Amino acid sequence: MPNEMLQLFWTCGIFAVLIFIIGFYCLLATYNLIRALIGVELLIKAVTLLIVVAGFVSGHMALAQALVITLIVIEVVVMTVAAGVILNVYMHNKSLDVRELRNLKG
């Protein structure tokens, strides 16, 4: 593996890990459902970046592109359904706070 590819892998890998950590922190530290959804989006984007870089470095770019396109399609479906659920929660509770959802019964 050439030195330039290894340097690219480490640079993008560190950047992807930082995005993953920020998304995970956003998911754990907030009580707002919209911010949690943004955290999940950041987690998925970090994984997408790692897949693309790994495919480029290993020489299997076609496989990496196919995986990324599949991941993007799944991501859009999950985010759309989650946004619909969040809107429904807001219409019923007039709040996006997770702590208020814990008091629901039924």
C-alpha positions in Angstrom: 0.0 0.0 0.0 1.5 3.3 -1.0 2.3 5.9 1.6 -0.2 8.4 0.2 -3.1 6.0 0.5 -2.1 5.1 4.1 -2.0 8.7 5.0 -5.4 9.3 3.4 -6.8 6.4 5.2 -5.6 7.6 8.6 -6.7 11.2 8.0 -10.2 10.2 6.9 -10.3 7.5 9.5 -9.6 9.9 12.3 -12.1 12.4 10.9 -14.8 9.6 10.7 -14.1 8.5 14.3 -14.5 12.1 15.4 -17.8 12.4 13.6 -18.9 9.1 15.1 -18.0 10.3 18.6 -19.8 13.6 18.1 -22.9 11.8 16.9 -22.8 9.3 19.8 -22.4 12.2 22.3 -25.3 14.0 20.6 -27.4 10.8 20.9 -26.6 10.3 24.6 -26.5 13.9 26.0 -29.8 15.3 24.7 -33.4 14.9 25.7 -34.7 16.5 22.5 -35.9 14.0 19.8 -34.7 16.2 16.9 -31.2 16.4 18.2 -31.2 12.6 18.8 -32.2 12.2 15.1 -29.3 14.5 14.1 -27.0 12.3 16.2 -28.1 9.2 14.4 -27.6 11.0 11.1 -24.0 11.8 12.1 -23.4 8.2 13.1 -24.5 7.0 9.7 -22.4 9.6 7.9 -19.3 8.5 9.8 -19.9 4.9 8.7 -20.5 6.0 5.1 -17.2 7.9 5.1 -15.3 4.9 6.5 -16.8 2.5 3.9 -15.8 4.8 1.0 -12.2 5.3 2.3 -11.8 1.6 3.0 -13.0 0.8 -0.5 -10.7 3.3 -2.1 -7.6 2.1 -0.1 -8.3 -1.6 -0.7 -9.1 -1.1 -4.4 -12.7 -2.3 -4.2 -14.3 1.0 -5.0 -17.2 -0.6 -6.9 -18.2 -2.7 -3.9 -17.8 0.3 -1.6 -20.1 2.4 -3.8 -22.7 -0.3 -3.9 -22.7 -0.5 -0.1 -22.8 3.2 0.3 -25.8 3.6 -2.1 -27.6 0.9 -0.2 -26.8 2.5 3.1 -28.1 5.9 1.9 -31.4 4.4 0.7 -31.9 2.7 4.1 -30.9 5.9 5.9 -33.5 7.9 4.0 -36.2 5.5 4.9 -35.3 5.3 8.6 -35.0 9.1 8.8 -38.4 9.6 7.2 -40.1 7.2 9.4 -38.4 8.6 12.5 -39.3 12.2 11.5 -43.0 11.0 11.1 -42.9 9.5 14.6 -41.4 12.6 16.1 -44.0 14.8 14.4 -46.8 12.5 15.8 -45.2 12.7 19.3 -45.1 16.5 19.1 -48.8 16.7 18.0 -49.9 14.6 21.0 -47.6 16.0 23.7 -46.7 19.5 22.5 -43.2 18.7 23.5 -40.1 16.9 22.1 -38.6 16.1 25.5 -37.9 12.4 26.1 -38.4 12.8 29.8 -42.1 13.6 29.3 -42.5 10.5 27.2 -41.5 8.3 30.1 -44.6 9.3 32.0 -47.0 7.9 29.4 -48.9 4.9 30.3 -50.5 2.4 28.0 
